Structure formats: C-alpha cells, structure tokens
Amino acid sequence: MLADLFTACTGSAMLTAWGLALHCGPLLFAVVGALPSLAQLAQLPAAWLVTRRGARHTTVAAVTIARFLPLLLAPLPFLPVAPATQKAIFVCIVAVSAILAVVGNNGWATWMGELVPTRLRGRYFGRRTALCTLAGTLGALGTGLFVDAARRRGLESHALSALALVACALGVGTTSLLRRQVDANVERAIPRWAQLVEPWRDPSMRRALRFNLGWNAAVGLAATLFQVHMVRNLGLGMLTVSIYVAAYALARMLTAPLWGAAIDRVGCKPVVLLCAMGIAVDPAIWLFASPSVHWPLLADVLIGGTLWAGLNQALFQLPLRIAPRRGRAFHLAAFAAAGGLAFALASAVGGSLAQTLPTQVVVHGHALSSFEVVFVISTAARCAALMLAAKLDEPGAREVEALLRFAAAQGRVLRLRVPARTAK
C-alpha cells in the first residue's frame, strides 16, 4: 500500500504533470510513457541476476535504489540550465527508474511465485490488488488536489518537487517493510546461456509470448495519449485527470477479488479472452468525448477499469502457471520483455502519428483530432490481437462459458445474501 502511495507521487499522472510543466511535446510524452515498457528489455539481465543472486536479494537492492531516485527529480525545475537540458535530465531519471523497476519486479514475481501457493494465488492477489488500489486511489486524489491548488497560485513546480520528496520518504517505508519479508526456497544457480531461449522452445509459452507481443503493440499505440488528450483537447485539469485515474482504480479495487476467485476456479485463459474482447473496443468510446461531453470517460472507467482488473491479474499469473519452477525467472523475463518492447515501439509510433498528423482529420464527414485517429487504429489492432488470445494453451484452463457460469452463480449468491442481511 505504501508502494502505491509512492506511485501516486511519481506515476503516470504526475509524470504527465511534470511533462506539462517542462513543456514537453506529444512525441516526448509518448517516449516518457513508453520508457517503462522499453525498459522491459532489461528483463533478461534481471533474470540472470535473480538466478545468480537470489530473488529476495535482487528485489530489495533494486527497489531501494529506485525509491531514492525522486531526490534527483526534486530540484529539476530550479536548475539554471536550458529547457532542453531539463527535459533530457527528466527523461534520464524516468529511464533509470524504469530499469530498476524491471529488475525489482522480476525478482518480486519470482519470489511471490514461490511464497504464494498456486491454489490460493488468484484470491490472494485479488485481495492484495484491492487493498493496494485503495491506497493508490486516495494517493491519486490527494496529489491531484495538491498540484491543481499549487498551479492556481503559480507554484506547480514547487508542488511537484515537494511530491518527489514525499515519494522518497514513502520509499524508505516500503524498503523497510520489504526487508522484513521472509525469503523463498528458490535454488540459486549459475545461469546458462541456453536458458535465454528456453521460453521460446516451450510451445505453451511461445503462444503466450505471441499474444503478449500482439496485444501490447495494439494497446501501446494509444495508451500514453489518453491523459494528454484529456488535458490538451478536452480542456480538463489535473484534478479531473486524478479523479479519472482514481475512479479507474476504484473499479479495479471493487472487482479485483472477484477476478482473482474466477482465475482460481477456471484458469487464466478464459479471463484473458473475455476481458480482451471488451477492452478491444474501449478506445472507440473516446471518439464521443468533447470539451462539453464527458460521459464517455465514465463509460471508459466502468468498462476499462473492470476488465483491466481481470486482464492484468490473468496476464500476471499466466506465465506463472505455464513456466516450469526451474528457470522460472527467465520465462517471466521473456514474457515481460516481449510485451514491454512491443508496447514501447507502438507508443513511439502512436506519439509520432499524433504529432505529425493534421490537427483535424476528416473521415467520412466526421472531423477527428490526430489523437482520435490513433484511438481508431488502436481499436482495430486490439481486435486483430484477439485471434492470438484464442490460441493460448494453459494446462487445466476451462472455457469462457465456464467463466460466465461462475459469474452467474456469484450473482445469484449475492442476490440471496442481500435480502437475508436486510431481513436481519
């Protein structure tokens, strides 16, 4: 929960605020948004470290350094350097932080894969996601209010610097708690070069890698542009952006435990299929938004927030279910690296399109902004990626119909409980 508060001070919404304060263009926004995914290329070196040094040791070391990087960000607005130099420093700090996060996440996923039993994994991570999302939601609202209030007084740079210092204080707390977590019984070994290609030799993992590549490429085209579109084209303030992020998180928080229970019951593949089908058409909702029409944002929160909660959990657990215990770090690394590289390259393409296309593009008599054109392309690409989702091979996974029956059963239980409690 402290880590999610840290993210509220340094995450995507605040990076958007930093980018606006430094007068970054759409292409630079796309590059900054793509850096966490581009950094997934560090997954293979991370897996090497995890195998050689151990999951706990690698995770604690990487997270500790990453949580102190905002100290370098805090004085940035006040440095007597050219604006171009400020932007370069900003990008470098984000890049280093992203690489350290990759190393820490690989170690953490390997670590948790051993600590959390498979039969409880869905429910455990569902509840964990709900609690952490609650902390992140409150943090996002607080930081949005703080930055907007400071902006009205002409103190936006001061507010962002203050949040960077708060993030460092939260980082001290997260590191302290992480050090108290028990180690897992993961055998350390000297990594072999052959382990780098083992994930691509496994047929089940190869199908998962192909889907992760295609899906992240489709999502990455537009993912980094939504919040910038809200501020620049829809005329919304950072408070509204933070409320949107918080509402998205609230939808995830409320539905995450249900998705976790569903994954334990029917497996990851049916959850991936069902959620991806809904998320595929989600960018098209933004075509109906304008400076005076904001209901599509609510629809996006309800649909996207709910379905992304399920898809993220399923994609986190899918490689854990497919990968063998020995060499698991390399399978997790290949999965994350494939998705991250695809997302990063697609984000760069999407940002370039948004910047180079005319301000308005007329399609069949309808005027679309350059951002909205990218949203349409992303929708088409997501629909194409669904064919790869249908080919996923997960041992023991059931069909989508089983997931729908489970959802219907849960709904009946809920309807029975509510009158019972009312009668009491």
N, C-alpha and C positions, 0 to 999 in steps of 0.2 A: 504493500500500500504506500509506503514511503517512496518506493521507486516510481510509482505512478504520479505522486506529487512532484517528484523530480522532473518527470517527463512533462508535466503541466507547465513547468517553468522553462523548459528547454525544447519542447517538442514541436510538432508541425505548426501549430497556431502561433507560437512565439517565434519560430523561425520565419514565418510569414511576416510577423510584425517587425522583426529585425531587417528582413529584406526590404520592406516598405520604408523603414527609417533610413536605410542606406541607399534608397532609390535604385533598387535592382530592377532590371527589365524582365519580361516573361521568360526569355531563354535562361537567364541566371536563376530565376525562380525554379525553372524545371531542372536545372543542373543540381541545385541545392536539394530539391525534393528527391532527385534520383540518387544522390550520394549514399544514403543508407542501403539502397539496393545494389548500387555498383560495388559497394564495399563487401558484398557477399562473395566477391572473388577471393577474399581473404579466408573463406571457409576451409579450403584445403590446408593452408598453413595452420589454421586454427585446429583442425582435426589432428594434424601432426603433433601440435603442442599438447592437446588433450590426451592423446595416446601415450606420448612420451612422459609428460609431467603429471598427468592425472587431471580429472575433471574439476575437482574442487580447487586445487592449487591454481589452475589456469583461470578459472572463473573469477576467483577472488582477486587475483592480480589485475586482470583486465578491467573489471568493474571498478576497482579502487582508483586506478589512473583515470578512467573515463569520467568518473563523478567529480574530479577536480579540474577538468578542462574548462568549465564555465568561468573559472578565475581569470583565464586568459581573455574571455569574451567581455567581461565586465568593463574594462577600461577602453574598449574599442571605439565608442563614439567620441571620446575625448582626446584621442591620439592626434598629434599635429602632423598628419600625413594626408596625402591626396585621397579623394574619394575612391579612386580605383584601387589604391593600396588597402584601404579599409575593406573593400569588397573581397580582395584576394585573401586577406587575413581571415575574414569571416568564413569563406569557403574552406580554407585550410583547417580551421578549428572544427568545422562540421565534418570534414572528411576524416580527420584523425579520430574524432569521437565515434563516427560510424564504424570505422575499422575495429576499434576496441570493443564496441558493442557486439560486433560479429564474433570476435574471439570469445567474449564472455557468454554470448548466447549459445554457441556451440557446446562449450563446456557445461553450461547450465542444463541444456536439453539432455545431454548425455548423462549428467548427474541425476536429474529428475527421472529419467527413464529407468534408472536402477532403484531409486528410492520409492517410487510410486508403483504399486502392483498393477498389472495390466487390467485386472477385473474391476479396479476402482478408479482407473485413470480418467475416464470421462467425467464421472461425478466429481472427483477431486478438482480437476482443472476447471470444470464448470463453476463450482462454488468459488474457487480461487479467482477466476476471471470476474465474477460478480463483485466480490469484495474489492479487488484492485480497481475495477472500473468505477466503483462508488468513490474511492479516493481520487481517482483521476478526474471524475466529473466535478467534484467540489473544487479541485485544484484549477480546472479549466475555467470555471465560473469566476473564481477569485482572481486569477491572473488577468482574465478579460476585463473585469471591472476595474482593476488596478491600472492597466495600461490605457484604457479609454479615458479614465479620470485624469491620468497624467497627460494624455495627449491634449485634452481641452485646456490644460494650463501650460502647454508648450514644453512639457517635461517628459516626453515619451522616451528619449534616450536614457534619462536618469532612471525611469521605471524599469526599462529593460536591463540595465546594469544591476539594479537592486535585485531583480528576479534571478539574475545569474549568480549573485552571492547567496541568495536563499537556496538555490539549487545545490550549491556546494555544501551548505550546512545539512541539507537533506541527504546528500551523498555520504556524508560522514555516518549518519544514522543507518543508511542501507548497508554500507560496508561492515559496520559493527555487527548488524544482525546476520549478515551473510556468513561472517566468520564463525558464528555460533552454530551454524547448520552442520549436522553430522556428515561425515564422508560416506561415500558409497563404495561397495565392494567391487570396484572396477579395476580389472587387472591392467597394470602398466606394462608396456612393451616397447621395443624399438620398432618404429613403423617401417613398413616395407613399401617400396615404390609401387608394387602390384596392387596395393590397397587403394591407390588413387583411381584405378579403373574398374575395381570390383563392382561398384554400384551400377555401371553401365553394362556389365555382363549378366546381371540378375534380371530376368525378363519382367518380373513384377515391378521392381524398382525402375526399370527402363521406361515402362508405361507411365509410372508416376512422374518421372523426370520430364517426359514429353508433355504431359498435361501441365506441369508446373511452368515449363517454358512458354507454352502457348497461352496459358491463362494470364500469366504475369505480363507478357507482352501486350495483350489486349487491354488489361487493366491499366498498365503503366502509361498508355497513350494519353489518358486524361486525368489520372489520379492526382497529379500535383497541381492541376489547374483549377479545381473546383473552388478552393478557398480564395484564390486570387480573383477568380471570376465574380465571387460574391462581393468583394471589396471594390474592384475596379469597374465592373459592368453593371452590377445590381445596386451599387451605392450603399452597401451595408458597412457598419462599423465593426471594430474588433470585438466589441461586446456581443454583437449579434453573431459573429463568427464563433465566439467562445460558447454562446448559448447553443448554437447548432452542433458544435463538437460535443458539448455536454449532453444534449438530447440524444445524439447518436450513441454516446457512451451509455446513457440510461437504458436505451433499447437493448444494447448488448448485455448490460448488467441484469436486466429482468429475464432475458431469455437464455443466457449462457448456461445456467444449471439444467434447464430443460434439454438443451442440445447435448450437454455432457451425458445426461442419462440416456438420451437416444443413441449416442455413439456406443455406450456400453452395451446397449440392447441389440442394435442392428449393424454396427460397424461404421466405418468412416465413408465408404464409397457412396451409399445412398444419401448421406447428408451432403456430401460434395455435389452430387448430381442435382438434388433438389434446390440447394442454396444457389448454385451457379446458374441455374435456369432463371431464377428471379433476379439475381444481380446482373445478368447479361443485359437486361433491358433497362436497368436503373439509370444510366446516363441520359437516356432519351427523356426522362422526366424533366431534366433541367431545361429542355427546349421550351417549356411552357412558363418558365420563370422570367420576370422582368423587374425593373425597379419598383413597380407598383403591384406586382403579383408575386406573393411569397409562398403560397400554399404548396408548390412543388417541393420546397425544402422540407416541409413537414412530411410529405409523401416519401421523400428520399430517406428521411430519418426512420420512418416506420418500416419501410421495405428493406433498405440497405442495412440499417442498424440491426434489425432482427436476423437477416440472412447472413450478414458478415460474421455475426457471433457464432453461428453454426459452422460456416465455411472455415474460418480461422482455426477453430478448435479441431475440425476434421483434418485440415492440412497439417496442423502441428503433430497430430497423433498418427497420421497415415504412415510416414516413414518409420516411426517407432514400431508400428505393427508389422511392417514389411521387412525391415532391416534385421539381419542376424545380430545377436548380442555381441559377438566378437567382431570388432571393426565397425561398430555402430556409428562412431563419431564420423567416419568417412562417408557413410551413407547419408547421414544427416547433413554433412557438409556439401555433398553433391546436390542434394535436393534443394537446399537453401541457395547455393551458388547458381544453379540453373535458373531458379525463379528470380533471384536478385539481378543477375546480368540481363535477363530479358526485360525486367521492369525498368532498369536504368536506361538501356538503349531506347526502349519505347518512350520513356519520359522525355529524353532528349529530342526524339523525333516529334513528339506531341508539342513540346515547347517551341521547337523551330517552326512547326506549322502555324501555331497560334501567333507567332511573331511575324512571320513572312506573309501570311495570307492577308488579303484586304480586310479592313475593319469590318465591313459588311459583305457577305456573300449571298447572292440571291439564288435560291434553289426552288424551282417550280413555283415562282411567285412569292416565296417566303424569304424574308431577309434574316439571315443568321449571322451572328458575330463569328469571328475566327475561332473563339473558344468553343462555340456551339458546334461548329463544323467538326472539330476534333472529338467532341462528345458523340456525334453520329458515327464517326469512324470507329471509335472505341466500342460502341454498341454492336456494330457488325462483326468486329473481331472477336468479341466475347461470345457471340452466338456461334461463331465458327469453332471456338475452342471447346464447346460442349461435346463435340464428337470425340475429342480426346478423353474427356471425363468418362464417357460411356465405356471406354476400353480399360479403365483401371482394374487391376487384379489384386484384391485384398483377401487373404485367407479368412474364411468364416463370415464374410460380409453377406448381408441379405439384400433383397431388392428394395426399390423405392416404395413399393406397395406395403412392405413390412413397416417402413418408417411412417407411412400415412396411417396405418392401422394403430401403431403405437401412439401417434399424436391424437387420434380419435379416442383411444382408450384413456389417455391422460385428460382429455377434455371431459369425458364422462365422469371421471373421478372428481375433477374439480367442481362440476355441477352438483354432484352429490354432497360434497363437503360443505359448500356454501350454505344451502338450506339447513343442513344439520347444525352448523355453528350459529346460524340466525335463530333457530328454534331454541338453542341453549340460552 
